[in-house]
Amino acid sequence: MANTKSAKKRILVSQKKALRNKMIKSRTKTAVKKAAKAIEAGGAKDTDAVYISAVSLIDKAVTKGVLHKNTAARKKSRLAKRLNKAS
């Protein structure tokens, strides 16, 4: 248990940051799964929109410092590869 006032504050701040990071990661994972499912199902108009939104969320996660840029590049590349293979 934290004894000092600053240590107590650090605990609160780190909990807030962890929650924020968890929300961003969860939202990104959901978008990637949704895009993968749309690509598997087909439907060109729908697929492009879902793919673009997934890539956008991945990029936002990088700018917020939740994902590493290489991890994001890998995720986007795999999604693009799936999209190109399907179409």
C-alpha atoms as an extended CHARMM CRD file, in Angstrom:
* protein
*
        87  EXT
         1         1  MET       CA              0.0000000000        0.0000000000        0.0000000000  PROA      1               0.0000000000
         2         2  ALA       CA              1.2020000000        3.4700000000       -0.8610000000  PROA      2               0.0000000000
         3         3  ASN       CA              2.2540000000        5.6650000000        2.0350000000  PROA      3               0.0000000000
         4         4  THR       CA              2.9640000000        9.0470000000        0.5000000000  PROA      4               0.0000000000
         5         5  LYS       CA              0.5550000000       11.3670000000       -1.2210000000  PROA      5               0.0000000000
         6         6  SER       CA              2.5480000000       11.2510000000       -4.4680000000  PROA      6               0.0000000000
         7         7  ALA       CA              2.6120000000        7.4360000000       -4.4500000000  PROA      7               0.0000000000
         8         8  LYS       CA             -1.1660000000        7.3450000000       -4.0330000000  PROA      8               0.0000000000
         9         9  LYS       CA             -1.5330000000        9.7480000000       -6.9410000000  PROA      9               0.0000000000
        10        10  ARG       CA              0.7660000000        7.6240000000       -9.1160000000  PROA      10              0.0000000000
        11        11  ILE       CA             -1.4320000000        4.5960000000       -8.4320000000  PROA      11              0.0000000000
        12        12  LEU       CA             -4.5500000000        6.4940000000       -9.5260000000  PROA      12              0.0000000000
        13        13  VAL       CA             -2.8490000000        7.8810000000      -12.6270000000  PROA      13              0.0000000000
        14        14  SER       CA             -1.5030000000        4.4840000000      -13.6750000000  PROA      14              0.0000000000
        15        15  GLN       CA             -4.9390000000        2.9050000000      -13.2150000000  PROA      15              0.0000000000
        16        16  LYS       CA             -6.4840000000        5.5680000000      -15.4550000000  PROA      16              0.0000000000
        17        17  LYS       CA             -3.8060000000        5.0660000000      -18.0990000000  PROA      17              0.0000000000
        18        18  ALA       CA             -4.1820000000        1.2790000000      -17.9610000000  PROA      18              0.0000000000
        19        19  LEU       CA             -7.9450000000        1.5870000000      -18.4430000000  PROA      19              0.0000000000
        20        20  ARG       CA             -7.4860000000        3.9720000000      -21.3830000000  PROA      20              0.0000000000
        21        21  ASN       CA             -4.9160000000        1.6720000000      -23.0210000000  PROA      21              0.0000000000
        22        22  LYS       CA             -7.1750000000       -1.3340000000      -22.4800000000  PROA      22              0.0000000000
        23        23  MET       CA            -10.1160000000        0.4560000000      -24.1400000000  PROA      23              0.0000000000
        24        24  ILE       CA             -8.0260000000        1.4790000000      -27.1400000000  PROA      24              0.0000000000
        25        25  LYS       CA             -6.5580000000       -2.0250000000      -27.5600000000  PROA      25              0.0000000000
        26        26  SER       CA             -9.9670000000       -3.6310000000      -27.2600000000  PROA      26              0.0000000000
        27        27  ARG       CA            -11.5100000000       -1.2550000000      -29.8020000000  PROA      27              0.0000000000
        28        28  THR       CA             -8.6330000000       -1.9220000000      -32.2130000000  PROA      28              0.0000000000
        29        29  LYS       CA             -8.8520000000       -5.7050000000      -31.8500000000  PROA      29              0.0000000000
        30        30  THR       CA            -12.6080000000       -5.6000000000      -32.4320000000  PROA      30              0.0000000000
        31        31  ALA       CA            -12.1730000000       -3.5040000000      -35.5850000000  PROA      31              0.0000000000
        32        32  VAL       CA             -9.5060000000       -5.8790000000      -36.9390000000  PROA      32              0.0000000000
        33        33  LYS       CA            -11.7110000000       -8.9180000000      -36.2720000000  PROA      33              0.0000000000
        34        34  LYS       CA            -14.6980000000       -7.1980000000      -37.8920000000  PROA      34              0.0000000000
        35        35  ALA       CA            -12.5970000000       -6.3280000000      -40.9490000000  PROA      35              0.0000000000
        36        36  ALA       CA            -11.2850000000       -9.8900000000      -41.2270000000  PROA      36              0.0000000000
        37        37  LYS       CA            -14.8170000000      -11.2520000000      -40.9980000000  PROA      37              0.0000000000
        38        38  ALA       CA            -16.0630000000       -8.7970000000      -43.6520000000  PROA      38              0.0000000000
        39        39  ILE       CA            -13.1900000000       -9.7550000000      -45.9560000000  PROA      39              0.0000000000
        40        40  GLU       CA            -13.9820000000      -13.4590000000      -45.5660000000  PROA      40              0.0000000000
        41        41  ALA       CA            -17.6950000000      -12.8260000000      -46.2460000000  PROA      41              0.0000000000
        42        42  GLY       CA            -17.0840000000      -10.6670000000      -49.3190000000  PROA      42              0.0000000000
        43        43  GLY       CA            -19.0670000000       -7.6260000000      -50.4460000000  PROA      43              0.0000000000
        44        44  ALA       CA            -16.6370000000       -5.1030000000      -51.9050000000  PROA      44              0.0000000000
        45        45  LYS       CA            -18.3330000000       -1.8640000000      -50.7740000000  PROA      45              0.0000000000
        46        46  ASP       CA            -18.7470000000       -2.9520000000      -47.1780000000  PROA      46              0.0000000000
        47        47  THR       CA            -15.3020000000       -4.5220000000      -46.9740000000  PROA      47              0.0000000000
        48        48  ASP       CA            -13.4040000000       -1.4010000000      -48.0160000000  PROA      48              0.0000000000
        49        49  ALA       CA            -15.1580000000        0.7810000000      -45.4570000000  PROA      49              0.0000000000
        50        50  VAL       CA            -14.5260000000       -1.6650000000      -42.6180000000  PROA      50              0.0000000000
        51        51  TYR       CA            -10.8880000000       -2.1030000000      -43.6830000000  PROA      51              0.0000000000
        52        52  ILE       CA            -10.3100000000        1.6550000000      -43.7670000000  PROA      52              0.0000000000
        53        53  SER       CA            -11.8450000000        2.1290000000      -40.3210000000  PROA      53              0.0000000000
        54        54  ALA       CA             -9.6930000000       -0.6960000000      -38.8970000000  PROA      54              0.0000000000
        55        55  VAL       CA             -6.5190000000        0.8370000000      -40.3330000000  PROA      55              0.0000000000
        56        56  SER       CA             -7.5520000000        4.2150000000      -38.9570000000  PROA      56              0.0000000000
        57        57  LEU       CA             -8.0240000000        2.8030000000      -35.4560000000  PROA      57              0.0000000000
        58        58  ILE       CA             -4.6600000000        1.0240000000      -35.6530000000  PROA      58              0.0000000000
        59        59  ASP       CA             -2.9700000000        4.3060000000      -36.6180000000  PROA      59              0.0000000000
        60        60  LYS       CA             -4.7100000000        6.1500000000      -33.7790000000  PROA      60              0.0000000000
        61        61  ALA       CA             -3.4850000000        3.5160000000      -31.3100000000  PROA      61              0.0000000000
        62        62  VAL       CA              0.0710000000        4.1760000000      -32.5100000000  PROA      62              0.0000000000
        63        63  THR       CA             -0.2400000000        7.9440000000      -32.0730000000  PROA      63              0.0000000000
        64        64  LYS       CA             -1.5580000000        7.4310000000      -28.5330000000  PROA      64              0.0000000000
        65        65  GLY       CA              1.3870000000        5.1750000000      -27.7310000000  PROA      65              0.0000000000
        66        66  VAL       CA             -0.6650000000        2.0240000000      -27.1450000000  PROA      66              0.0000000000
        67        67  LEU       CA              0.7440000000        0.0450000000      -30.0800000000  PROA      67              0.0000000000
        68        68  HSD       CA              4.2920000000        0.0420000000      -31.3910000000  PROA      68              0.0000000000
        69        69  LYS       CA              4.6200000000        1.3180000000      -34.9660000000  PROA      69              0.0000000000
        70        70  ASN       CA              6.0430000000       -1.9890000000      -36.2220000000  PROA      70              0.0000000000
        71        71  THR       CA              3.1850000000       -3.9270000000      -34.6250000000  PROA      71              0.0000000000
        72        72  ALA       CA              0.7100000000       -1.6150000000      -36.3280000000  PROA      72              0.0000000000
        73        73  ALA       CA              2.4930000000       -1.9940000000      -39.6620000000  PROA      73              0.0000000000
        74        74  ARG       CA              2.3610000000       -5.7750000000      -39.3150000000  PROA      74              0.0000000000
        75        75  LYS       CA             -1.3690000000       -5.7530000000      -38.4990000000  PROA      75              0.0000000000
        76        76  LYS       CA             -2.1600000000       -3.4270000000      -41.4090000000  PROA      76              0.0000000000
        77        77  SER       CA             -0.0380000000       -5.4920000000      -43.7780000000  PROA      77              0.0000000000
        78        78  ARG       CA             -1.7720000000       -8.7350000000      -42.8210000000  PROA      78              0.0000000000
        79        79  LEU       CA             -5.1970000000       -7.1350000000      -43.2580000000  PROA      79              0.0000000000
        80        80  ALA       CA             -4.2010000000       -5.6990000000      -46.6470000000  PROA      80              0.0000000000
        81        81  LYS       CA             -2.8640000000       -9.0770000000      -47.7270000000  PROA      81              0.0000000000
        82        82  ARG       CA             -6.1770000000      -10.7130000000      -46.8220000000  PROA      82              0.0000000000
        83        83  LEU       CA             -8.1060000000       -7.9940000000      -48.6350000000  PROA      83              0.0000000000
        84        84  ASN       CA             -6.0190000000       -8.3060000000      -51.8120000000  PROA      84              0.0000000000
        85        85  LYS       CA             -6.2560000000      -12.0960000000      -51.7560000000  PROA      85              0.0000000000
        86        86  ALA       CA            -10.0480000000      -11.9480000000      -51.4380000000  PROA      86              0.0000000000
        87        87  SER       CA            -10.5100000000       -9.4500000000      -54.2900000000  PROA      87              0.0000000000
